[in-house]
Amino acid sequence: MSFSVVPSKVFFVKGLGIHRHKLASFEAALRSAGIAHFNLVYVSSILPPRCEVVSRDEGLKSLNAGQIVYCVMARTETDEPSRLITAAVGVAVPNESDRYGYISEHHGYGLTAEQAGELAEDLAATMLATTLGIEFDPDVAWDERKQIYEASGQIIKTRAYGEAAEGDPRGLWTTVISAAVFVP
């Protein structure tokens, strides 16, 4: 028997959680993002062909509590007071709907949500550009490469979704997440 799940839609969320227990902090971040009531399964970085990017509200309406839901997730946590943590996902959508795109994640420390998002967006676009045969210099700045990708006409959209926070000043666990959530 063959089992195949190819998502038809994807939506993006981000969240922040703080708690004295690490797991409860993660749960709070999932609640903040609106996805705590699903059984999440992490997958890698492919945006399926013809997968429509929809709003969080539209995506959530298509899913049920307890459902097994596939996602690409970035997650960072700390119990160090004032430590800056970030989590971001980036997406690159090809112009031709029959081609697949990429979703990438970045998790780390010391970056703003915007900086982490730019890294994730850059990585997704670069992975897609290499599969499309777009020539570029990997050592030039993201802004320059983004212009090359857009000028090629082969990459229709790139975007980033990030969350950042400073560790709780009392030393409680602080968790940030960002995720691309797939809808069957």
N, CA and C atoms as a LAMMPS dump frame, in Angstrom:
ITEM: TIMESTEP
0
ITEM: NUMBER OF ATOMS
552
ITEM: BOX BOUNDS ff ff ff
-5.0000000000000000e+02 5.0000000000000000e+02
-5.0000000000000000e+02 5.0000000000000000e+02
-5.0000000000000000e+02 5.0000000000000000e+02
ITEM: ATOMS id mol type element x y z
1 1 1 N 0.831 -1.164 0
2 1 2 C 0 0 0
3 1 3 C 0.887 1.242 0
4 2 1 N 0.511 2.215 -0.787
5 2 2 C 1.271 3.454 -0.9
6 2 3 C 0.567 4.564 -0.129
7 3 1 N 1.328 5.346 0.582
8 3 2 C 0.79 6.458 1.345
9 3 3 C 1.47 7.727 0.869
10 4 1 N 0.696 8.658 0.355
11 4 2 C 1.275 9.882 -0.177
12 4 3 C 0.486 11.089 0.312
13 5 1 N 1.186 12.022 0.911
14 5 2 C 0.576 13.267 1.351
15 5 3 C 1.351 14.402 0.697
16 6 1 N 0.685 15.113 -0.188
17 6 2 C 1.289 16.293 -0.793
18 6 3 C 0.421 17.484 -0.389
19 7 1 N 0.958 18.361 0.443
20 7 2 C 0.162 19.487 0.902
21 7 3 C -0.306 20.376 -0.25
22 8 1 N -1.513 20.917 -0.086
23 8 2 C -2.054 21.827 -1.089
24 8 3 C -1.939 23.284 -0.66
25 9 1 N -1.749 23.495 0.648
26 9 2 C -1.639 24.854 1.181
27 9 3 C -0.575 24.89 2.266
28 10 1 N -0.072 26.094 2.518
29 10 2 C 0.868 26.316 3.611
30 10 3 C 0.57 27.679 4.22
31 11 1 N 0.732 27.762 5.54
32 11 2 C 0.614 29.06 6.204
33 11 3 C 1.754 29.195 7.208
34 12 1 N 1.993 30.415 7.626
35 12 2 C 3.159 30.707 8.462
36 12 3 C 2.723 31.293 9.795
37 13 1 N 3.41 30.865 10.866
38 13 2 C 3.112 31.33 12.209
39 13 3 C 4.411 31.597 12.961
40 14 1 N 4.275 32.345 14.038
41 14 2 C 5.395 32.56 14.942
42 14 3 C 4.835 32.698 16.344
43 15 1 N 5.663 32.408 17.343
44 15 2 C 5.174 32.475 18.704
45 15 3 C 6.281 32.619 19.721
46 16 1 N 5.887 33.033 20.918
47 16 2 C 6.792 33.258 22.042
48 16 3 C 6.165 32.645 23.28
49 17 1 N 6.972 31.924 24.064
50 17 2 C 6.498 31.353 25.312
51 17 3 C 7.51 31.509 26.426
52 18 1 N 7.024 31.727 27.625
53 18 2 C 7.888 31.87 28.803
54 18 3 C 7.275 31.046 29.932
55 19 1 N 8.133 30.228 30.577
56 19 2 C 7.662 29.39 31.686
57 19 3 C 8.87 28.886 32.463
58 20 1 N 8.637 28.428 33.674
59 20 2 C 9.769 27.918 34.465
60 20 3 C 10.266 26.563 33.982
61 21 1 N 9.424 25.841 33.239
62 21 2 C 9.836 24.566 32.66
63 21 3 C 10.045 24.725 31.157
64 22 1 N 11.1 24.125 30.665
65 22 2 C 11.451 24.238 29.245
66 22 3 C 10.314 23.76 28.341
67 23 1 N 9.751 22.595 28.607
68 23 2 C 8.686 22.053 27.762
69 23 3 C 7.442 22.937 27.8
70 24 1 N 7.107 23.442 28.969
71 24 2 C 5.939 24.318 29.085
72 24 3 C 6.171 25.64 28.347
73 25 1 N 7.404 26.088 28.299
74 25 2 C 7.738 27.29 27.53
75 25 3 C 7.513 27.046 26.042
76 26 1 N 7.91 25.868 25.561
77 26 2 C 7.677 25.5 24.166
78 26 3 C 6.175 25.415 23.878
79 27 1 N 5.424 24.79 24.789
80 27 2 C 3.969 24.698 24.644
81 27 3 C 3.346 26.091 24.571
82 28 1 N 3.817 27.004 25.392
83 28 2 C 3.293 28.381 25.374
84 28 3 C 3.602 29.067 24.044
85 29 1 N 4.771 28.795 23.484
86 29 2 C 5.114 29.358 22.169
87 29 3 C 4.201 28.78 21.082
88 30 1 N 3.919 27.482 21.166
89 30 2 C 2.992 26.859 20.212
90 30 3 C 1.598 27.468 20.342
91 31 1 N 1.155 27.708 21.576
92 31 2 C -0.157 28.34 21.792
93 31 3 C -0.177 29.747 21.219
94 32 1 N 0.899 30.487 21.455
95 32 2 C 1.005 31.849 20.924
96 32 3 C 0.892 31.839 19.402
97 33 1 N 1.46 30.817 18.786
98 33 2 C 1.426 30.683 17.323
99 33 3 C 0.098 30.121 16.823
100 34 1 N -0.699 29.537 17.711
101 34 2 C -1.993 28.983 17.329
102 34 3 C -1.954 27.546 16.857
103 35 1 N -0.855 26.825 17.144
104 35 2 C -0.728 25.453 16.623
105 35 3 C -0.49 24.407 17.713
106 36 1 N -0.764 24.742 18.959
107 36 2 C -0.514 23.809 20.064
108 36 3 C -1.45 22.607 20.058
109 37 1 N -2.583 22.717 19.408
110 37 2 C -3.579 21.637 19.457
111 37 3 C -3.425 20.61 18.327
112 38 1 N -2.293 20.625 17.648
113 38 2 C -2.015 19.643 16.599
114 38 3 C -0.878 18.724 17.026
115 39 1 N -0.802 17.549 16.425
116 39 2 C 0.34 16.658 16.57
117 39 3 C 1.303 17.005 15.439
118 40 1 N 2.343 17.729 15.776
119 40 2 C 3.255 18.268 14.771
120 40 3 C 4.337 17.271 14.395
121 41 1 N 4.573 17.152 13.104
122 41 2 C 5.635 16.307 12.563
123 41 3 C 6.539 17.211 11.744
124 42 1 N 7.811 17.239 12.112
125 42 2 C 8.764 18.096 11.403
126 42 3 C 9.181 17.454 10.089
127 43 1 N 9.195 18.253 9.043
128 43 2 C 9.648 17.806 7.735
129 43 3 C 10.732 18.753 7.246
130 44 1 N 11.36 18.382 6.141
131 44 2 C 12.449 19.197 5.622
132 44 3 C 11.921 20.357 4.792
133 45 1 N 12.631 20.758 3.788
134 45 2 C 12.516 22.11 3.246
135 45 3 C 11.807 22.286 1.906
136 46 1 N 11.059 21.324 1.441
137 46 2 C 10.46 21.455 0.108
138 46 3 C 9.048 22.03 0.178
139 47 1 N 8.81 23.087 -0.597
140 47 2 C 7.469 23.628 -0.809
141 47 3 C 6.931 22.914 -2.046
142 48 1 N 5.898 22.083 -1.896
143 48 2 C 5.432 21.286 -3.029
144 48 3 C 4.941 22.146 -4.202
145 49 1 N 5.007 21.605 -5.402
146 49 2 C 4.437 22.317 -6.552
147 49 3 C 2.959 22.625 -6.291
148 50 1 N 2.507 23.759 -6.767
149 50 2 C 1.108 24.192 -6.664
150 50 3 C 0.604 24.327 -5.231
151 51 1 N 1.503 24.462 -4.272
152 51 2 C 1.116 24.635 -2.876
153 51 3 C 0.847 26.124 -2.647
154 52 1 N -0.383 26.435 -2.299
155 52 2 C -0.813 27.823 -2.153
156 52 3 C -0.458 28.366 -0.765
157 53 1 N 0.148 29.547 -0.739
158 53 2 C 0.418 30.221 0.529
159 53 3 C -0.867 30.938 0.94
160 54 1 N -1.382 30.589 2.142
161 54 2 C -2.639 31.165 2.634
162 54 3 C -2.394 31.842 3.985
163 55 1 N -3.366 32.592 4.433
164 55 2 C -3.264 33.254 5.731
165 55 3 C -3.33 32.223 6.859
166 56 1 N -2.863 32.632 8.015
167 56 2 C -2.932 31.761 9.199
168 56 3 C -4.377 31.364 9.476
169 57 1 N -5.275 32.331 9.439
170 57 2 C -6.681 32.036 9.735
171 57 3 C -7.273 31.033 8.756
172 58 1 N -7.005 31.213 7.477
173 58 2 C -7.526 30.275 6.476
174 58 3 C -6.939 28.882 6.685
175 59 1 N -5.644 28.809 6.946
176 59 2 C -5.004 27.51 7.168
177 59 3 C -5.554 26.798 8.385
178 60 1 N -5.723 27.537 9.479
179 60 2 C -6.228 26.927 10.713
180 60 3 C -7.647 26.398 10.554
181 61 1 N -8.451 27.05 9.74
182 61 2 C -9.829 26.592 9.512
183 61 3 C -9.871 25.216 8.844
184 62 1 N -8.799 24.856 8.142
185 62 2 C -8.762 23.59 7.406
186 62 3 C -8.253 22.421 8.239
187 63 1 N -7.854 22.687 9.482
188 63 2 C -7.253 21.65 10.32
189 63 3 C -8.099 21.42 11.566
190 64 1 N -7.944 20.219 12.153
191 64 2 C -8.724 19.846 13.334
192 64 3 C -7.812 19.52 14.507
193 65 1 N -8.29 19.786 15.71
194 65 2 C -7.539 19.463 16.92
195 65 3 C -7.146 17.988 16.915
196 66 1 N -5.912 17.718 17.283
197 66 2 C -5.409 16.348 17.327
198 66 3 C -4.884 15.821 16.008
199 67 1 N -5.115 16.552 14.929
200 67 2 C -4.685 16.114 13.603
201 67 3 C -3.154 16.072 13.522
202 68 1 N -2.629 15.092 12.789
203 68 2 C -1.202 15.061 12.496
204 68 3 C -0.951 16.105 11.416
205 69 1 N -0.087 17.051 11.728
206 69 2 C 0.162 18.189 10.852
207 69 3 C 1.661 18.291 10.605
208 70 1 N 2.028 18.405 9.342
209 70 2 C 3.435 18.533 8.962
210 70 3 C 3.836 20.001 8.959
211 71 1 N 5.067 20.256 9.406
212 71 2 C 5.557 21.634 9.424
213 71 3 C 7.076 21.666 9.311
214 72 1 N 7.572 22.814 8.869
215 72 2 C 8.992 23.14 8.933
216 72 3 C 9.091 24.148 10.062
217 73 1 N 9.855 23.827 11.108
218 73 2 C 9.88 24.698 12.279
219 73 3 C 11.294 25.099 12.674
220 74 1 N 11.439 26.375 13.019
221 74 2 C 12.647 26.896 13.654
222 74 3 C 12.285 27.143 15.113
223 75 1 N 13.192 26.778 16.019
224 75 2 C 12.91 26.886 17.458
225 75 3 C 14.2 27.186 18.199
226 76 1 N 14.137 28.178 19.072
227 76 2 C 15.283 28.503 19.921
228 76 3 C 14.762 28.772 21.327
229 77 1 N 15.547 28.36 22.318
230 77 2 C 15.145 28.555 23.702
231 77 3 C 16.351 28.885 24.571
232 78 1 N 16.091 29.577 25.665
233 78 2 C 17.149 29.907 26.614
234 78 3 C 16.56 30.092 27.997
235 79 1 N 17.391 29.866 29.014
236 79 2 C 17.02 30.247 30.374
237 79 3 C 18.021 31.274 30.904
238 80 1 N 18.79 31.858 29.98
239 80 2 C 19.75 32.897 30.343
240 80 3 C 19.075 34.267 30.272
241 81 1 N 19.043 35.003 31.361
242 81 2 C 18.428 36.326 31.341
243 81 3 C 19.031 37.228 30.259
244 82 1 N 18.182 37.905 29.543
245 82 2 C 18.543 38.916 28.541
246 82 3 C 19.226 38.369 27.289
247 83 1 N 19.406 37.069 27.162
248 83 2 C 20.027 36.525 25.953
249 83 3 C 19.031 36.642 24.791
250 84 1 N 19.483 37.238 23.69
251 84 2 C 18.629 37.431 22.521
252 84 3 C 18.556 36.133 21.722
253 85 1 N 17.322 35.643 21.512
254 85 2 C 17.107 34.41 20.75
255 85 3 C 16.203 34.707 19.555
256 86 1 N 16.405 33.943 18.482
257 86 2 C 15.606 34.145 17.273
258 86 3 C 15.268 32.812 16.622
259 87 1 N 14.146 32.829 15.918
260 87 2 C 13.73 31.694 15.094
261 87 3 C 13.021 32.286 13.884
262 88 1 N 13.376 31.8 12.71
263 88 2 C 12.762 32.327 11.492
264 88 3 C 12.682 31.244 10.436
265 89 1 N 11.651 31.342 9.595
266 89 2 C 11.566 30.524 8.394
267 89 3 C 11.464 31.462 7.201
268 90 1 N 12.066 31.032 6.104
269 90 2 C 11.987 31.775 4.854
270 90 3 C 11.417 30.878 3.781
271 91 1 N 10.799 31.494 2.78
272 91 2 C 10.199 30.718 1.697
273 91 3 C 10.582 31.346 0.365
274 92 1 N 10.815 30.505 -0.616
275 92 2 C 11.065 30.947 -1.993
276 92 3 C 10.142 30.152 -2.902
277 93 1 N 9.294 30.884 -3.636
278 93 2 C 8.278 30.282 -4.49
279 93 3 C 8.683 30.464 -5.95
280 94 1 N 8.756 29.383 -6.725
281 94 2 C 9.126 29.518 -8.139
282 94 3 C 7.986 30.116 -8.965
283 95 1 N 8.338 30.732 -10.067
284 95 2 C 7.353 31.34 -10.963
285 95 3 C 6.45 30.284 -11.596
286 96 1 N 7.024 29.148 -11.963
287 96 2 C 6.246 28.069 -12.577
288 96 3 C 5.624 27.202 -11.487
289 97 1 N 4.311 27.135 -11.456
290 97 2 C 3.615 26.435 -10.381
291 97 3 C 3.873 24.931 -10.361
292 98 1 N 4.362 24.367 -11.466
293 98 2 C 4.661 22.931 -11.5
294 98 3 C 6.014 22.593 -10.882
295 99 1 N 6.769 23.612 -10.497
296 99 2 C 8.074 23.395 -9.85
297 99 3 C 7.92 23.494 -8.337
298 100 1 N 8.83 22.859 -7.632
299 100 2 C 8.817 22.968 -6.178
300 100 3 C 9.664 24.157 -5.738
301 101 1 N 9.359 24.66 -4.56
302 101 2 C 10.121 25.745 -3.966
303 101 3 C 10.828 25.265 -2.712
304 102 1 N 11.295 26.208 -1.924
305 102 2 C 12.033 25.872 -0.708
306 102 3 C 11.538 26.658 0.485
307 103 1 N 11.598 26.009 1.626
308 103 2 C 11.386 26.649 2.92
309 103 3 C 12.638 26.359 3.729
310 104 1 N 13.187 27.38 4.353
311 104 2 C 14.381 27.165 5.177
312 104 3 C 14.133 27.717 6.571
313 105 1 N 14.903 27.234 7.501
314 105 2 C 14.766 27.723 8.865
315 105 3 C 16.104 28.204 9.406
316 106 1 N 16.018 29.166 10.304
317 106 2 C 17.208 29.656 11.011
318 106 3 C 16.85 29.776 12.485
319 107 1 N 17.674 29.21 13.331
320 107 2 C 17.495 29.329 14.775
321 107 3 C 18.827 29.793 15.335
322 108 1 N 18.794 30.73 16.256
323 108 2 C 20.064 31.197 16.772
324 108 3 C 19.948 32.23 17.869
325 109 1 N 21.082 32.875 18.084
326 109 2 C 21.24 33.815 19.176
327 109 3 C 21.85 35.113 18.648
328 110 1 N 21.481 36.217 19.286
329 110 2 C 22.121 37.486 19.001
330 110 3 C 21.63 38.224 17.773
331 111 1 N 20.57 37.754 17.131
332 111 2 C 20.036 38.428 15.949
333 111 3 C 18.62 38.92 16.228
334 112 1 N 18.228 39.958 15.536
335 112 2 C 16.843 40.411 15.602
336 112 3 C 15.988 39.478 14.738
337 113 1 N 14.682 39.609 14.864
338 113 2 C 13.775 38.818 14.028
339 113 3 C 14.008 39.148 12.558
340 114 1 N 14.239 40.417 12.259
341 114 2 C 14.479 40.835 10.874
342 114 3 C 15.764 40.222 10.322
343 115 1 N 16.833 40.235 11.11
344 115 2 C 18.107 39.661 10.656
345 115 3 C 17.995 38.157 10.447
346 116 1 N 17.356 37.455 11.381
347 116 2 C 17.178 36.006 11.236
348 116 3 C 16.284 35.698 10.045
349 117 1 N 15.252 36.512 9.858
350 117 2 C 14.367 36.333 8.715
351 117 3 C 15.093 36.515 7.4
352 118 1 N 15.957 37.513 7.352
353 118 2 C 16.731 37.743 6.129
354 118 3 C 17.632 36.55 5.82
355 119 1 N 18.244 35.974 6.843
356 119 2 C 19.085 34.784 6.632
357 119 3 C 18.258 33.611 6.11
358 120 1 N 17.084 33.389 6.699
359 120 2 C 16.234 32.279 6.268
360 120 3 C 15.712 32.501 4.852
361 121 1 N 15.304 33.726 4.543
362 121 2 C 14.818 34.052 3.197
363 121 3 C 15.929 33.878 2.162
364 122 1 N 17.11 34.352 2.503
365 122 2 C 18.275 34.225 1.63
366 122 3 C 18.573 32.751 1.351
367 123 1 N 18.562 31.936 2.38
368 123 2 C 18.872 30.518 2.209
369 123 3 C 17.838 29.827 1.315
370 124 1 N 16.555 30.108 1.544
371 124 2 C 15.514 29.503 0.713
372 124 3 C 15.665 29.926 -0.745
373 125 1 N 15.884 31.209 -0.974
374 125 2 C 16.037 31.714 -2.346
375 125 3 C 17.284 31.15 -3.013
376 126 1 N 18.358 31.037 -2.269
377 126 2 C 19.6 30.507 -2.833
378 126 3 C 19.445 29.03 -3.195
379 127 1 N 18.788 28.261 -2.331
380 127 2 C 18.561 26.842 -2.652
381 127 3 C 17.712 26.714 -3.912
382 128 1 N 16.665 27.539 -4.028
383 128 2 C 15.814 27.485 -5.215
384 128 3 C 16.593 27.927 -6.449
385 129 1 N 17.366 28.99 -6.326
386 129 2 C 18.139 29.496 -7.467
387 129 3 C 19.096 28.438 -8.011
388 130 1 N 19.709 27.67 -7.121
389 130 2 C 20.647 26.639 -7.594
390 130 3 C 19.923 25.543 -8.361
391 131 1 N 18.686 25.203 -7.972
392 131 2 C 17.946 24.164 -8.699
393 131 3 C 17.429 24.673 -10.038
394 132 1 N 17.254 25.996 -10.147
395 132 2 C 16.75 26.586 -11.389
396 132 3 C 17.864 26.974 -12.351
397 133 1 N 19.113 26.821 -11.913
398 133 2 C 20.249 27.159 -12.772
399 133 3 C 20.505 28.654 -12.898
400 134 1 N 20.026 29.442 -11.951
401 134 2 C 20.278 30.882 -11.967
402 134 3 C 21.71 31.119 -11.515
403 135 1 N 22.482 31.821 -12.344
404 135 2 C 23.868 32.086 -12.001
405 135 3 C 23.96 33.299 -11.083
406 136 1 N 24.764 33.151 -10.039
407 136 2 C 24.945 34.234 -9.078
408 136 3 C 26.247 34.018 -8.335
409 137 1 N 26.731 35.077 -7.719
410 137 2 C 27.931 35.016 -6.892
411 137 3 C 27.478 34.867 -5.435
412 138 1 N 27.767 33.745 -4.803
413 138 2 C 27.289 33.527 -3.438
414 138 3 C 27.921 34.473 -2.413
415 139 1 N 28.99 35.16 -2.813
416 139 2 C 29.67 36.046 -1.881
417 139 3 C 29.138 37.47 -1.887
418 140 1 N 28.226 37.812 -2.806
419 140 2 C 27.663 39.163 -2.801
420 140 3 C 26.521 39.227 -1.793
421 141 1 N 26.179 40.418 -1.381
422 141 2 C 25.152 40.628 -0.363
423 141 3 C 23.793 40.103 -0.824
424 142 1 N 22.953 39.747 0.149
425 142 2 C 21.62 39.225 -0.124
426 142 3 C 20.821 40.173 -0.999
427 143 1 N 20.862 41.471 -0.727
428 143 2 C 20.091 42.432 -1.516
429 143 3 C 20.452 42.363 -2.997
430 144 1 N 21.734 42.208 -3.293
431 144 2 C 22.173 42.106 -4.698
432 144 3 C 21.687 40.799 -5.321
433 145 1 N 21.834 39.702 -4.591
434 145 2 C 21.377 38.407 -5.114
435 145 3 C 19.864 38.395 -5.29
436 146 1 N 19.139 39.029 -4.38
437 146 2 C 17.684 39.085 -4.484
438 146 3 C 17.281 39.77 -5.788
439 147 1 N 17.994 40.809 -6.158
440 147 2 C 17.708 41.505 -7.421
441 147 3 C 17.976 40.588 -8.615
442 148 1 N 19.029 39.808 -8.548
443 148 2 C 19.351 38.863 -9.625
444 148 3 C 18.25 37.809 -9.733
445 149 1 N 17.821 37.272 -8.576
446 149 2 C 16.776 36.254 -8.572
447 149 3 C 15.477 36.804 -9.163
448 150 1 N 15.107 38.011 -8.734
449 150 2 C 13.872 38.621 -9.232
450 150 3 C 13.961 38.922 -10.726
451 151 1 N 15.126 39.397 -11.172
452 151 2 C 15.319 39.73 -12.582
453 151 3 C 15.263 38.488 -13.467
454 152 1 N 15.575 37.334 -12.907
455 152 2 C 15.556 36.096 -13.697
456 152 3 C 14.13 35.745 -14.137
457 153 1 N 13.142 36.223 -13.391
458 153 2 C 11.754 35.888 -13.693
459 153 3 C 11.374 34.479 -13.278
460 154 1 N 12.296 33.745 -12.659
461 154 2 C 12.019 32.353 -12.284
462 154 3 C 11.571 32.194 -10.829
463 155 1 N 11.845 33.213 -10.014
464 155 2 C 11.438 33.174 -8.616
465 155 3 C 10.397 34.261 -8.427
466 156 1 N 9.187 33.849 -8.098
467 156 2 C 8.077 34.797 -8.04
468 156 3 C 8.003 35.535 -6.704
469 157 1 N 8.368 34.858 -5.616
470 157 2 C 8.203 35.477 -4.312
471 157 3 C 9.159 34.871 -3.302
472 158 1 N 9.715 35.733 -2.458
473 158 2 C 10.444 35.275 -1.276
474 158 3 C 9.887 36.056 -0.093
475 159 1 N 9.949 35.424 1.061
476 159 2 C 9.402 36.066 2.252
477 159 3 C 10.005 35.407 3.48
478 160 1 N 10.004 36.137 4.582
479 160 2 C 10.506 35.589 5.845
480 160 3 C 9.51 35.853 6.962
481 161 1 N 9.504 34.951 7.919
482 161 2 C 8.649 35.052 9.098
483 161 3 C 9.526 34.752 10.309
484 162 1 N 9.742 35.745 11.17
485 162 2 C 10.646 35.543 12.285
486 162 3 C 10.102 36.039 13.609
487 163 1 N 10.687 35.509 14.662
488 163 2 C 10.346 35.904 16.028
489 163 3 C 11.641 36.017 16.816
490 164 1 N 11.725 37.01 17.671
491 164 2 C 12.895 37.19 18.526
492 164 3 C 12.427 37.623 19.898
493 165 1 N 13.235 37.328 20.903
494 165 2 C 12.926 37.749 22.27
495 165 3 C 14.202 37.714 23.087
496 166 1 N 14.202 38.47 24.159
497 166 2 C 15.284 38.385 25.136
498 166 3 C 14.869 37.403 26.209
499 167 1 N 15.848 36.641 26.692
500 167 2 C 15.569 35.699 27.769
501 167 3 C 14.952 36.416 28.958
502 168 1 N 14.009 35.75 29.602
503 168 2 C 13.311 36.328 30.745
504 168 3 C 14.318 36.784 31.804
505 169 1 N 14.153 37.987 32.348
506 169 2 C 15.124 38.505 33.32
507 169 3 C 15.196 37.692 34.612
508 170 1 N 14.172 36.864 34.898
509 170 2 C 14.167 36.025 36.104
510 170 3 C 14.8 34.659 35.857
511 171 1 N 15.236 34.404 34.62
512 171 2 C 15.843 33.116 34.296
513 171 3 C 14.842 32.04 33.937
514 172 1 N 13.594 32.433 33.662
515 172 2 C 12.611 31.463 33.197
516 172 3 C 12.948 31.062 31.763
517 173 1 N 12.489 29.889 31.36
518 173 2 C 12.712 29.446 29.994
519 173 3 C 11.92 30.342 29.039
520 174 1 N 12.595 30.796 28.014
521 174 2 C 12.002 31.615 26.966
522 174 3 C 12.207 30.879 25.648
523 175 1 N 11.117 30.676 24.907
524 175 2 C 11.167 29.949 23.636
525 175 3 C 10.535 30.793 22.545
526 176 1 N 11.187 30.844 21.382
527 176 2 C 10.593 31.454 20.193
528 176 3 C 10.523 30.398 19.107
529 177 1 N 9.436 30.451 18.336
530 177 2 C 9.282 29.537 17.209
531 177 3 C 8.792 30.318 15.993
532 178 1 N 9.075 29.76 14.844
533 178 2 C 8.518 30.217 13.584
534 178 3 C 8.32 28.948 12.763
535 179 1 N 7.173 28.854 12.069
536 179 2 C 6.899 27.604 11.372
537 179 3 C 6.1 27.833 10.096
538 180 1 N 6.374 26.98 9.124
539 180 2 C 5.548 26.839 7.925
540 180 3 C 4.709 25.598 8.176
541 181 1 N 3.397 25.755 8.191
542 181 2 C 2.482 24.675 8.539
543 181 3 C 1.732 24.243 7.281
544 182 1 N 1.793 22.951 6.983
545 182 2 C 1.182 22.428 5.759
546 182 3 C -0.256 21.979 5.994
547 183 1 N -1.084 22.19 4.991
548 183 2 C -2.473 21.744 4.991
549 183 3 C -2.617 20.739 3.85
550 184 1 N -3.182 19.542 4.14
551 184 2 C -3.323 18.537 3.076
552 184 3 C -4.224 19 1.935
